[in-house]
Amino acid sequence: MNTASATVQLRQVSGPEILHRGDGYTLWHGGITDGPHGLCLTVEVLDESGARRMNGEQWQSSPLRRGPIELTTTAPGANLARPHETIEARSAHYYRLICTFGKYGRALGPRCGPEELQLNVIVHPLGVRVTRTIA
């Protein structure tokens, strides 16, 4: 293996954070990483009531309708960026979305640089909209 090849830089941009808590639900992310494909993060909604409230159709996604969680980033003077790759996991108690805003070796997503980025999180079933500035 050639270790002299291009070095991949990983930088934690933001640590884990609770973005919203209310009505027995918690929205949080496990930290934001600026990696070889741009930004990467995991966002999760937990039903802390234990009442299995996340079984309904509004927590399902399909090619015909939007997913329960929408993530976007914006930079000053730049277009809105959506995740290039997503992985979903769900149960009656949680909904988890793992996102990368680029694809390694193909399309580089937004990166943190001298300008701040806005991370926008919308949880449609809860009517929650959160914006965070990341640098």
C-alpha positions in Angstrom: 0.0 0.0 0.0 1.4 3.4 -1.0 1.2 5.7 2.1 2.7 8.5 0.2 -0.5 9.1 -1.8 -2.8 12.0 -1.1 -3.6 12.4 2.6 -7.2 12.6 3.5 -8.0 15.3 6.1 -10.7 14.8 8.6 -11.7 17.7 10.8 -14.5 17.7 13.4 -16.3 21.0 12.8 -18.9 20.7 15.5 -19.4 18.3 18.4 -22.7 16.5 19.2 -25.6 18.8 20.0 -29.2 18.7 20.9 -31.0 20.8 18.4 -34.5 20.7 19.7 -36.4 19.1 22.6 -40.2 19.2 23.0 -43.4 17.1 23.2 -41.4 14.0 24.1 -39.1 14.2 21.0 -35.4 15.0 20.9 -33.6 16.1 17.7 -29.9 15.9 17.9 -26.8 15.4 15.8 -23.7 13.3 16.6 -21.2 15.9 15.4 -20.3 17.4 12.0 -17.2 16.2 10.2 -15.5 17.9 7.3 -14.0 14.8 5.5 -12.8 13.7 2.1 -16.3 14.2 0.6 -17.2 17.4 2.3 -19.5 17.6 5.3 -20.8 14.4 6.9 -23.3 14.1 9.8 -25.9 11.9 11.5 -29.1 13.5 12.6 -31.6 11.6 14.8 -35.1 12.2 16.2 -35.9 10.1 19.3 -39.4 9.5 20.7 -38.5 9.7 24.4 -42.1 8.9 25.5 -41.7 5.2 24.5 -45.2 5.3 23.0 -44.1 4.1 19.5 -45.3 7.3 17.9 -43.0 7.1 14.9 -44.8 4.4 13.1 -47.0 6.7 11.0 -46.8 7.4 7.3 -45.3 10.9 8.0 -42.1 9.1 9.3 -41.7 7.1 6.1 -40.0 8.3 3.0 -40.5 7.2 -0.6 -39.5 8.3 -4.1 -42.9 10.0 -4.4 -42.7 12.2 -1.3 -40.1 13.9 0.8 -38.4 12.3 3.8 -39.3 13.2 7.3 -36.0 15.1 7.8 -34.7 17.6 5.3 -31.0 18.8 5.6 -29.5 21.6 3.5 -26.5 23.9 3.7 -26.0 27.4 2.4 -22.9 29.5 2.2 -22.9 33.3 1.6 -23.4 33.9 -2.1 -23.8 30.2 -2.8 -26.7 28.0 -3.8 -28.5 25.7 -1.5 -26.8 22.3 -1.2 -28.5 19.0 -0.4 -26.9 15.8 0.7 -25.4 13.7 -2.1 -25.8 10.4 -0.2 -28.2 9.5 2.6 -28.8 6.4 4.7 -31.9 6.0 6.7 -32.6 3.9 9.8 -35.9 3.8 11.7 -38.0 2.1 14.3 -41.1 3.1 16.2 -38.8 5.0 18.6 -36.3 6.8 16.4 -35.6 8.1 12.9 -31.9 8.4 11.9 -30.5 10.0 8.8 -26.8 9.7 7.9 -25.7 12.2 5.3 -22.7 13.1 3.2 -22.8 16.3 1.1 -20.4 15.0 -1.5 -19.1 11.7 -2.9 -15.5 10.7 -2.5 -13.6 10.9 -5.7 -16.5 12.4 -7.6 -18.4 15.4 -6.4 -17.1 17.4 -3.5 -19.8 18.8 -1.3 -19.7 22.1 0.7 -16.7 22.5 2.9 -16.0 24.7 5.9 -13.6 27.5 5.1 -13.1 31.1 5.8 -16.8 31.7 5.3 -19.5 30.4 7.6 -22.0 27.8 6.4 -25.6 27.5 7.5 -26.9 24.0 8.3 -30.7 23.9 8.0 -32.6 21.0 9.6 -36.3 20.6 9.1 -38.3 17.8 10.8 -41.5 17.8 8.8 -43.7 15.6 11.0 -42.9 17.8 14.0 -42.9 21.2 12.3 -39.4 21.9 13.6 -37.0 24.1 11.7 -33.5 24.6 13.2 -30.6 26.6 11.6 -27.0 26.4 12.9 -24.0 28.3 11.8 -20.9 26.2 11.3 -17.4 27.5 10.6 
